[in-house]
């Protein structure tokens, strides 16, 4: 099979690798498309140390079942599927509760150097991680399940109610996923702060109120009718968390899902005297991933707007380079293999 191998910062090469053979409880997926995640780009450029030379990245995927291990039951060859990339011990309290992202031994396919990912034609994954999607929706929508689940989980970590005034800081793919999740749970008062005009335009086309960060004070008053009761920070840098505190009420819940800084200075008075609750969010629970796949499978035509373009796997190195150096910016690019055309 062909795969896109990471050879160090700014270096990706199309390689021929052995086809995977499924273990007893594994499924081999013929990958149709995989999204380029922001974390992949930061690893590719060397900004973080979360990608390692010799590995295959990729974890936002859709494809079809082509082979199953001897112990797998209940899923047929040819079924369109996505997969939850979190692997875990399966035995601890977190795993038994379906909170595999909290397992001390959790690893992420395409991120952990020992678990090659889905910028490849074929991938073997544990059968328990495979989630069928409807054959009646555009196949590429299945590649959006993973980032959409990140946003849904982040919102749910904040215990949302329909009466919340929600401020989303950062209008990239995860901020977009949070906004769409708010629509899923019935929150009507939503404002997204995003510095890039192109992303603000995309969010407006999805029907959301947006503002640039320098217009937050007026927009919060005009759009939300008062400071936010719930904030999701999808950026995770000093100015974004400062905005979260400045534009939320006392007693607000502030969810931090963005990881833009390795260390984040926080003014403690914003938490203590304001009695705000700062909540971490990482990936998704098993239930939140599966419920997002079900939501996508119900048919969501607006998801077409989230995908800027598709590129063949052979053009993957050029696609990464253009995103990382800013010469070809995009909201979401999918690398497609056979059967991944729109």
N, C-alpha and C positions, 0 to 999 in steps of 0.2 A: 504494500500500500504506500501511498504518498503521504507525507506529513511535513509540517513546517517546523523545523528544528531551531531552537534558540541557541545561538553560538556565542552569546555575550552581548553587551550593550551595542545597540544599533546594528546587530547582525542576525538575520534570519535566513535559513537556507531550506529549499525544498529537497527533501530526502526520501529515499526508498527504505522503508522499514518492514520487518516481518508482519504479516497479518496476525492480529491477535486471535488466540484460541480461548474460548470461554472456559472458565473453571466451572466446578459443579453447580454453583449458585450464581453464575454470571450470564449476562446477555451481551452479545456483540451487536452494536448499532452501526449501520451504514450512515455516517454523518452526512446530512444534506446541507446544513449551514451552521456556522458558529459566529457569534457576535464578538467583535473586538471590544473588550472591557477596558475601562480607564485604568484599572489595576494592571492589566496586561501591558498597556502602553507605558505606564510608569516603570514597570519592570524591564521592558524592552530598552528604554532609554537610559537605564541605570539609576533613575531617581530613587528607587527603592531596592532592597535586597531580597524581594519576594519572588524573584524568578532566577533560575539557575541554569548555567551553561549545560547544554545537552538535553534539556527537557523539551517537551511539546506542551505549549500553553493551550488555553481554551477551555471554557466551562459554561458558555451560554449557547446551548445547542439544541438542534432538532434533527431527527433522522428516522430511520425505519429499522425494525428488528430484522436481522439477517441470520442469526444463529443463537441457540440457547444451550446452556449447560444441562447436564443430565438431571439435575435437581430442580429445574425451573418448571413451573406449571402456571397455566392460566394466561399466558400471553403468546400470541401466534406470530410466526414469521410474517413480516410485511406490515405489522402494526406501526403506525406513526407514533413516535414517542419523543419525550425530552427526558432529561435525567437530573436528579438532585446531586450536585457534585460533592456534597459533604459525606465523607465516610467516618465511622465512629466505632467505638468498642461494642455497642449493642447491649451492654450489660449494666452500665452504671445507672444511677437514678435519673440523670438527665436523658439518657437514651431511652429508658423505659417510659419516660414521660413524653417522648417525641421531640425533645429539645436537643437534638443531636449537635446543634451548633455550640452547645455548652459543654459537651463532652471533653474531658481533659485530653483525650486521645484523638480528637477530631482532626481530620485532614481534608483538604480540598483538592479534588481532581483538577489537574491543570495548574495548580499553584504549588502543592508539595512536590519537590523534585523527584520523588519516587513514584508519583502518580501522573503519568503522561495524560495530557488532555486531548481536546477534540478539534484542534487545527490539524485534522487528519481524516483520511477517508473512512477509517474504521476505528472503533473504540470498544473495549470490553469493560463493562461496569457491573457492580453488584445488582442482581435482579431487584432487590428491595429499593434501589434508588431510581429505578426506571418508572416513569409516569406516562401512561398513554395520553394522547391528545386526540381530539376529534378529527376524523378524515375529511370533515366538511368545511374546515376553515383553511385559509391560506397557510401552507406548510411553514413558511418563514415566521409566522406569528409564534410558532412553538419555540423559536430561538429567543424570544423576548420574555418567556416565562421566568427565567432565572432573575434578571434584573428587576422585573415587575414584582417578584416575590420579595426581593430585598426591600423595596419601597413599602410594600404592604406590611411586612413584618415590623418595619420601623414605625409605621403609623400605629399599628396595633400595640406596640410596646408602650405607647402613650395613652392607652385606655381611652380611645376617642369616643365622643358622643355626638349625635347629630347637631347639638346646640353649641359645639365648640367653634371658636374663631381660630382658624388654623393659619399659621404663617409657615411657609416652606422656604428655607434659605438655600438657594442653589437650584437652578432650573435645568441641570443636566439630566442624563438618563435616570438617575436615582430620584432626583427631585420631581421629575415627570411621573415616575412610578408612584411616589408618595401622593401626588395630586390626584392621579387616577384612582389610587386606593381610597382617598377621601370621598371620591364620587361613589365608589362601591359601598361605603358604609353610611352614606347619606349626609355627609357634611356639606353644607351649602356655602358657608362663609370661608372662602379659601383665597389666599394671596401668596404669590410666589415672587421672591426677590431674586433677580438674575441680572448680572452685568452685561451679558452678550445679547445684542439686539436680535440676532438670528434665533436664538433660543427663546427669547421673549415672544417673537412672532410665532414660533411653533406652539408655544403654550397658549397663546391667544387663539390660534386656529383650533385648539382642543377645547376652547371655551372657558379658559381660566383667566382670572385677573392677575396681571403682572406689574412689576415695577423694577426700576433699577435700584441698586442699594442706596444711592444718594437721594432717592425720592421716597424712602420707606416711611418716614414720619407722616407725610401727607397721605400716602396710600393706605397705611394702616387705619387712619382715621376715616378716610373716605370709603374704603372697600370693606373693611372689617367692622367699622363702627365703634372701634375701641381696640385697645391692645389685645394681643392674642392670648387665648387661654391655653393653647397647645402650639408648640413650635417643633418643627423637625429641621435640624441642621444637617443638610446633605453636603456640606463643604468641609467643616472641621478645621478651620483656621481661626486665628485670634479675632479678626474683624467679624467673622460670621457668628461666633459664640457671643461676642459683645452685642451684636444686633439682636440675638435671641433674647438676651436679658433685657435690653433697652426697650424692646417693643412687645414685651409680654407682661401680663398682670402679675401682681403678687399671688403666689400659689400656683402659678402656671407649671405645666409639665413641659420640659425641654428634652427632646430626644436627640441624641448625637449618633448619627449614622455615618457622617462624612469622616474620612481619615486623611485630611489634607496636611496634617502636621503630626510629626512623631511625638512632639511634646506640645501641650496646649495650655498657655497661662490663662487662668480663670480668676476673676475677681470674686473672692469668697462671699463678700457682702451681697452680691447678686443672688446667691443661693440662700444664705442664712437669714439675712434680714428680710428678703423677699419671700422666704419660704417656698422657693421654687424647687422642683424636683428635677435633677439631672439624671437622665436615663440612657444607658448605653444600648446600642442595637447592632447586632452582627449577623449577617446572612439572614437565616429564616429557620423556623421550626419545620418539622415534617408536614404538619397540618397546613401551615401557611403556604408552603411550596405547592402542595397538592391542591389546595383551594384556589390558588392563583392559576394553576393549570386548568382547573375546571372553569374558572371565569374566562380565560382565554378561549377555551373550547366552546363556550357558549356563543362565541362570535362577537368580535369587537372590531368593527371596520376601521375605527380611528387609529388602530395600531399601525396601519400603513404609514401614517404620518411620522412615526418614530424612526423609520428606516430611511436613511439618506440614499444609500446605494448598496449594491452587492458587487463583489469582486471574486474572481476565481481564486482558488487556493494558490495557484502558481503566481498570482500577483500579490500575494499576502505580504511579502517583504516590502514592496513599494507602498502598499496601503498603510502599513504600520509607520513607515518612514514619514509619509505625508501627514499623518495625524500627529505624530510626535514632534515634528519640526514646525508644524503650523502651516505648511504649504498647501495642505488639502484637509482642512478641518471638517469635522462631521459630527453629527449627533450620534449616529449609530451606523457602523459599516458591518455587513455580514460577509464573511468569506464562505463561498458556496462550493460544494462538491457536486457530484452527479446527482440530479434530481432536485437540486436546490433552487431552481429558477422560479421567479415570481410568476 
